[in-house]
Amino acid sequence: MNEIDPLTNVTTYKLPEVLKEVKLYESTNETCKNESFTLYDSYICVNSTDGDPCYGDSGGPMYPFGPDDKPMCLYGVVSYSPEGNCNGWTVYTRVPYFRHWIQQKMDENY
């Protein structure tokens, strides 16, 4: 249950007790561009019939499942919902797009 602080009028979102997962369907960036928001090659546009990421989900993982039904690799990270209503298209950051940069930073620091 979300709460609104009467003094500050700020909404506090209660985090769920149970980690949830949904099946996502990647769409072409062209389809999402038709939804009137900007997408770059580093973005993944997805939709779901099971539910969508919402407040507090930013930074959460998206990964494909292998034939043994186990997660294979980190493919995306929840970025934002252009509609801001937790229902509809969600934009993820495409992790493989940044693979070389991630490797460079790891090599510099470790």
C-alpha positions as CSV (number, residue, x, y, z in Angstrom):
1,M,0.0,0.0,0.0
2,N,1.4,3.4,-1.0
3,E,1.3,6.2,1.5
4,I,1.2,10.0,1.2
5,D,3.0,12.0,3.8
6,P,0.5,14.7,4.9
7,L,3.3,17.2,5.7
8,T,5.3,16.9,2.5
9,N,2.7,15.5,0.1
10,V,5.3,13.0,-1.0
11,T,4.2,9.5,-1.9
12,T,6.1,6.6,-0.4
13,Y,5.9,3.3,-2.3
14,K,6.0,0.1,-0.3
15,L,8.3,-2.5,-1.8
16,P,6.8,-6.0,-2.4
17,E,7.8,-8.9,-0.1
18,V,8.1,-11.3,-3.0
19,L,10.3,-11.0,-6.1
20,K,8.1,-11.1,-9.2
21,E,8.8,-12.0,-12.8
22,V,6.9,-11.5,-16.1
23,K,7.3,-12.7,-19.6
24,L,8.4,-9.8,-21.9
25,Y,8.0,-9.4,-25.6
26,E,10.6,-7.4,-27.4
27,S,9.3,-5.1,-30.0
28,T,11.1,-3.3,-32.8
29,N,12.3,0.1,-32.0
30,E,10.4,1.3,-35.1
31,T,7.1,0.1,-33.5
32,C,7.9,2.0,-30.3
33,K,9.0,5.1,-32.2
34,N,5.4,5.1,-33.5
35,E,4.3,5.3,-29.9
36,S,5.7,8.9,-29.9
37,F,8.8,8.5,-27.7
38,T,12.4,8.6,-28.7
39,L,14.5,5.3,-28.8
40,Y,18.1,4.9,-29.5
41,D,20.0,1.7,-30.5
42,S,21.0,1.3,-26.8
43,Y,17.4,0.8,-25.9
44,I,15.1,-2.2,-25.9
45,C,11.3,-1.6,-26.2
46,V,9.2,-4.3,-24.5
47,N,5.7,-5.1,-23.6
48,S,4.1,-7.8,-21.5
49,T,0.7,-9.4,-21.1
50,D,1.6,-10.5,-17.6
51,G,2.4,-7.1,-16.1
52,D,4.9,-4.3,-16.4
53,P,7.7,-2.9,-14.4
54,C,6.5,-0.1,-12.1
55,Y,7.8,2.3,-9.5
56,G,10.9,1.0,-7.8
57,D,11.7,-1.5,-10.6
58,S,14.3,0.7,-12.3
59,G,17.6,-1.1,-12.5
60,G,16.0,-4.5,-12.5
61,P,17.3,-7.2,-14.8
62,M,15.9,-8.6,-18.0
63,Y,17.5,-11.9,-19.1
64,P,16.6,-14.6,-21.6
65,F,16.0,-18.2,-20.5
66,G,18.0,-21.1,-22.0
67,P,16.7,-24.5,-23.0
68,D,17.1,-25.7,-19.5
69,D,14.8,-22.9,-18.3
70,K,17.7,-21.1,-16.5
71,P,18.7,-17.5,-17.0
72,M,21.5,-17.2,-19.5
73,C,22.9,-13.6,-19.3
74,L,22.0,-10.0,-18.4
75,Y,20.4,-8.6,-21.5
76,G,18.6,-5.5,-20.3
77,V,18.1,-3.2,-17.3
78,V,14.8,-1.5,-16.6
79,S,15.1,2.2,-17.5
80,Y,11.7,3.9,-17.7
81,S,8.1,3.7,-18.8
82,P,7.4,6.5,-21.2
83,E,3.8,6.6,-20.2
84,G,4.7,6.6,-16.5
85,N,1.7,4.6,-15.6
86,C,3.2,1.0,-15.1
87,N,1.0,-0.2,-17.9
88,G,2.2,-0.4,-21.5
89,W,5.6,-0.1,-23.2
90,T,8.7,-0.2,-21.1
91,V,12.2,0.9,-22.1
92,Y,15.2,-1.1,-21.1
93,T,18.9,-0.3,-21.5
94,R,20.4,-2.9,-23.9
95,V,23.4,-4.2,-21.9
96,P,25.2,-5.9,-24.9
97,Y,25.4,-2.4,-26.5
98,F,27.7,-1.3,-23.7
99,R,29.7,-4.5,-23.5
100,H,33.0,-3.0,-24.7
101,W,32.6,0.0,-22.4
102,I,31.9,-2.3,-19.4
103,Q,34.9,-4.4,-20.3
104,Q,37.1,-1.3,-20.6
105,K,36.0,0.0,-17.2
106,M,36.5,-3.4,-15.6
107,D,40.0,-3.6,-17.1
108,E,40.9,-0.1,-15.8
109,N,39.7,-0.7,-12.3
110,Y,40.3,-4.4,-11.5
